[in-house]
Amino acid sequence: MKTFSATIAILLASAAVTVGSQAGDAAKGLSGPYLGQTPPGMTPEVFAPGIISTPGWEYGVVFSPSMKELYWVREVNADTEPEQQFVVYEQKADKWHERVIGDRTGTATLSRDGQTMFFGRSYKERTADGWSDFKRLGPAFEDIRIMRVTESAAGTIFFDEAIENSTLRYSRLVNGEREDPKPLPKEINTGKFNAHPFIAPDESYIIWDGQRNSDVRNADLFISFKNADGSWSEAIKFDDRINTPKADFAAHVTPDGKYLFFNRSIDPDNTDTYWVDAKIIEEMRPRQ
């Protein structure tokens, strides 16, 4: 029995090494847009299998406005000493190069000009040498457990909070100063676990995930469009191309406007990144 157990342990260890080696090999020599991946159509596909999307946990893929940087968080050493790494792929002379920035300190998103990196209530500013030390959004934000910030072209930020009865809020930039946060209306703040907003650059729509009309803890993706009078439309749930019996969450559109990215929890230990043609958003827009 001991010999059999030892053999199984060796096989499992070898498999883990093989998976890691395959992921490393797949990441070598990447070139072209989107890590050289073939773009999807109107049906979501796994993004960068074996490179970004692996049998383990990863989250929060976000491109810089230049489309030459890709940031995300991944878990490593899941079976021994789990830790979450903050990682970047950088495109130089058409080739993509991976670099581990350090331990995870939050979920990063980027401002529209790529000069600010948000981490919840904190942020960093791009410098000639990389990124500045952490700074804070201000006293009005300190009591809100912000997970994700998204910014419009006008500099307005939209954000969530890490509680069950969460409220999505926004804060405009007025004369260079952030105004106190205000809640979005009931069309958006209904149900539970509203989180991970993405605001369109022109603020014409907002996407987020939450739980509505269900007792099962399972995130679905919703969208609301801004009406001509500035009000928000009733929330529209994405169809079953996006929402599945799994948790589908943390969506955003790439800075070039071409693709919708989101996460899907395949099982408790595996979250993958999916992408789909952003035209799917226009299919959701109510007809006038």
Secondary structure by P-SEA (a helix, b strand, c coil): caaaaaaaaaaaaaaaaaaaaaaaaaacccccccccccccccccccccccccccccccccccccccccccccccccccccbbbbbbbbbbbcccbbbbbbccccccbbbbccccccccccccbbbbcccccccccccccccccccccbbbbcccccccccccccccccccccccccccccccccccccccccccccccccccccbbbbbbbcccccbbbbbbbbbbcccccccccccccccccccccccccccccccccccccccccccccccccccccccccccccc
